[in-house]
Amino acid sequence: MNVCVFLSAADLDVRYTEPARRFAELLGKASHTLVWGGSDTGLMKVVADGVSEAGGRLSGVSVDFLAAKARLVSAPDEMVFTRSLAERKATLVERADAFVIMVGGMGTLDEATEILELKKHGRTAKPVVLLNTAGFYDGLREQLRRMEDEGFLPLPLAELVFIADDPAQALAFLEDTLPNA
């Protein structure tokens, strides 16, 4: 399965890096491919290292203006460069069978809302998991529930996104949803 992970490239506290590393190891041990933003810094590096060390494949999609931060030294299985962030997002979506949204900043939030909007409009049926590490997305979960309760979502929240509180739960959902991917 090609699992696209949206996440931060920042160096973060262990409360975020350890669960991300656990998810990466589970992904790699199951021989899945990580599709990610291609960065060799911060949390992106933690996840790419974990997948690679556990036997999984790496498929990076970076953008030209971030080439200096791309993972090239430890050679991912594949690295593609795009001209813009919009093209990078489209390429990530195209290459993935499923999505996991990990902790992150504005870029991660942009990617998360893009995939949820595509799903809301029926432009993709690929599963989306929001990995709520250390309660990072509690506020977003509450907002999404309010959107559902007040009629802002055209489909049930459970059909839009699965909210997982731990890495094993996130991967189990994806494997149950796409058993042959």
C-alpha positions in Angstrom: 0.0 0.0 0.0 1.2 3.5 -0.8 0.5 5.6 2.3 0.9 9.3 1.9 1.8 11.0 5.2 1.2 14.7 5.6 3.4 16.0 8.5 5.8 18.6 9.7 9.4 19.0 8.6 10.2 20.8 11.9 12.2 19.3 14.7 9.7 18.4 17.4 9.4 17.2 20.9 9.6 13.5 21.7 5.9 13.3 22.4 5.4 13.8 18.7 8.5 12.0 17.3 8.2 8.8 19.2 4.6 8.0 18.0 5.6 9.1 14.4 8.6 6.7 14.6 6.3 3.9 15.8 3.9 4.4 12.9 6.9 4.5 10.5 8.2 1.2 11.8 4.8 -0.4 11.5 4.5 0.8 8.0 7.9 -0.4 7.0 7.6 -3.9 8.7 4.3 -4.4 6.7 6.3 -3.6 3.5 4.2 -0.6 2.7 5.6 2.5 0.8 5.8 5.9 2.4 4.7 8.7 0.1 5.8 11.9 1.7 7.0 15.5 1.0 10.6 14.3 0.5 12.2 16.3 3.2 15.2 15.0 5.1 14.6 17.3 8.1 12.5 17.2 11.3 9.6 14.8 11.6 9.7 14.0 7.9 13.2 12.6 8.4 12.1 10.6 11.5 9.3 9.0 9.6 11.4 8.3 6.4 14.2 6.8 8.5 11.8 4.6 10.4 10.1 3.2 7.3 13.4 2.6 5.5 15.1 1.0 8.5 12.0 -1.3 9.0 12.1 -2.5 5.3 9.5 -0.3 3.7 9.9 1.8 0.5 10.2 5.6 0.2 8.6 7.7 -2.5 9.4 11.3 -2.0 7.7 14.3 -3.7 9.5 17.5 -3.1 9.3 20.9 -4.7 12.1 22.7 -6.6 12.5 25.5 -4.1 13.0 23.0 -1.3 15.5 20.8 -3.1 18.3 21.6 -0.6 16.2 20.0 2.1 15.3 16.9 0.1 16.4 13.4 1.1 19.1 12.6 -1.4 22.1 11.4 0.7 20.4 8.3 2.0 18.7 7.7 -1.4 14.9 7.1 -1.2 13.6 4.5 -3.6 12.1 7.4 -5.6 12.3 11.2 -5.5 10.3 13.5 -7.7 10.6 17.3 -7.9 7.7 19.5 -8.8 7.6 23.2 -9.8 5.0 24.3 -7.1 3.4 23.3 -3.9 0.1 22.8 -5.7 1.7 20.4 -8.1 3.4 18.6 -5.2 0.1 18.1 -3.5 -1.5 16.8 -6.7 1.4 14.4 -7.2 1.2 13.2 -3.6 -2.6 12.6 -3.9 -2.1 10.7 -7.2 0.6 8.4 -5.9 -1.2 7.4 -2.7 -3.7 4.7 -1.9 -4.4 6.2 1.5 -3.5 9.2 3.7 -2.4 9.8 7.2 -2.3 13.3 8.7 0.2 13.6 11.4 1.2 16.7 13.5 2.2 19.7 11.5 1.9 23.4 10.8 0.3 25.4 8.1 1.6 23.2 5.3 0.2 20.1 6.9 -3.1 21.8 7.6 -3.3 22.9 4.0 -2.7 19.4 2.8 -5.2 18.0 5.2 -8.0 20.3 4.2 -7.2 19.7 0.5 -7.6 15.9 0.8 -10.7 16.2 3.0 -12.3 18.6 0.5 -11.5 16.3 -2.3 -13.1 13.4 -0.4 -16.1 15.6 0.6 -16.8 16.3 -3.1 -16.3 12.6 -4.2 -13.1 13.4 -6.1 -11.4 10.6 -4.1 -12.6 7.6 -2.1 -9.1 6.9 -0.6 -9.2 6.5 3.1 -7.9 9.4 5.3 -6.7 9.0 8.9 -6.1 11.9 11.3 -3.5 10.6 13.7 -4.3 12.6 16.9 -0.9 12.3 18.6 -0.9 13.7 22.1 -4.3 15.3 21.5 -2.7 17.6 18.9 -5.9 17.6 16.8 -8.5 17.7 19.6 -9.6 21.1 18.5 -9.9 20.1 14.9 -11.9 17.0 15.9 -14.3 19.2 17.8 -14.6 21.6 14.9 -15.3 18.7 12.4 -17.9 17.3 14.8 -19.6 20.7 14.9 -19.5 21.0 11.1 -21.2 17.6 11.0 -23.8 18.5 13.7 -24.7 21.8 12.1 -25.0 20.5 8.5 -21.8 21.7 6.9 -20.7 18.3 5.8 -22.6 16.5 2.9 -21.6 13.1 4.3 -21.1 11.6 7.8 -17.8 12.6 9.4 -17.0 8.8 9.8 -17.0 8.5 6.0 -14.8 11.5 5.6 -12.0 10.8 8.0 -11.0 8.2 10.6 -9.6 9.7 13.8 -7.0 7.5 15.5 -5.3 8.2 18.8 -2.3 5.8 18.3 -0.2 4.6 15.4 -1.3 0.9 15.5 -4.9 2.0 15.3 -4.2 4.2 12.3 -2.4 1.4 10.3 -5.0 -1.2 11.3 -7.8 1.0 9.9 -5.9 1.4 6.6 -5.1 -2.3 6.3 -8.7 -3.2 7.1 -10.0 -0.7 4.6 -7.6 -1.6 1.8 -6.7 -5.2 2.5 -5.2 -5.9 -0.9 -3.3 -2.7 -1.4 
